[in-house]
Amino acid sequence: AELIKNGHFVGGPVVGQFETALKDYTKSAHALGCANGTDAIQLALRAAGVNKNDKVIIPDMTFWATFEAVVNVGAVPYTLDVSRETLHLTLASVKEGIEKFNPKALILVHLYGWACPETMEIRKLCQDKGVVLIEDCAQAIGTKVNGESLIGTAAVATTSFYPAKVLGASGDAGGVFFQDAKVAKDCQILINHGRISHYEHGMIGWNSRLGAYEAMFMLESLKHLDAKLESRRKVCARYRAEIKHPALKFIAPANNVWENGYLSVAVMDPQSRPAFGEYLKSKDIGFGMIYPGAMSEQPGAKDFLGGKISHGHADWVAKSVINLPCFAYMKPEEVDYVIQTVNSYK
Ligand SMILES: *Cc1c(COP(=O)(O)O)cnc(C)c1O
């Protein structure tokens, strides 16, 4: 009612209020709202100076939006394999990628509500080598490394507020975070048609503005975010501690990482996963497979992929990963049911 009364539909004070709340929550120097998490990556790439035909290295295990964003800004994606142990990039793989491809930028993706275990080392390497680093934190709002906000300590980070993420809007929305004031300013210009004044356009941007309704919705949700993360973390921790089945190997984030509880992650022998999935379905237990295919293997990749370093690990992860139910305020009895059902799988 307040938004309608004031005619605040796009922009308006509530967007600024949400951006301030987001900045405070993530402890980043500059936080901007935008239309969705994919735009957030495109905006970050553009604002950080990635241009046409620049090479950008990305992990082969991520959501397709990471790949798309690179192509959509006219740059060329190169995929790097991930580790079978941590399911993320490693310092060694990034080093090899930089040597082999001499990229302009790296998109480091933090999956499952964790942080890539070698984030600090990778940040330093990129700085030393002059590689622009963008961190895709679509799944990692609230995640901490060494007690500090992952997003807040990144030079450039992006997130998604798609409703199924840990901080969801009621529709599509995204966020971009910067340390540098000038880059943040350029990003703000890109979000709003390259505007430097109302009818003066200093850049080719697009319309990626955050709606006032979504900003207000998330301003309310932010108040509950810590409680939600706490309840999710408990579910992940209980599965890891209480599921004792030889077919499932649970993977935990690194010791210095404080997960936000986005997903529970286990791997199993690719050959036994389909039957286990059928068993869960027969017991009315939902599950995910984040993600069931490597980026470089997607049908849409072949005309755009610049190159890849692959040891088959991303493929193996795609065939092995399984995510048991995990959501905010999941009831202890529901968690008990999943644990008992999995433990009694024959
Ligand atoms: C969800 C997600 C995105 C894209 O976000 P949208 O808001 O759906 O555009 C990008 N990267 C990762 C890793 C994601 O999980």
The ligand as an ORCA input file, in Angstrom:
! r2SCAN-3c Opt
* xyz 0 1
  C      21.232    -19.111     -9.132
  C      22.589    -18.961     -9.647
  C      22.914    -17.980    -10.609
  C      21.888    -17.196    -11.377
  O      20.990    -16.475    -10.642
  P      19.569    -16.049    -11.268
  O      19.050    -15.083    -10.252
  O      18.746    -17.290    -11.379
  O      19.815    -15.406    -12.579
  C      24.242    -17.840    -10.976
  N      25.208    -18.601    -10.442
  C      24.948    -19.558     -9.527
  C      26.071    -20.349     -8.966
  C      23.629    -19.785     -9.109
  O      23.384    -20.741     -8.211
*
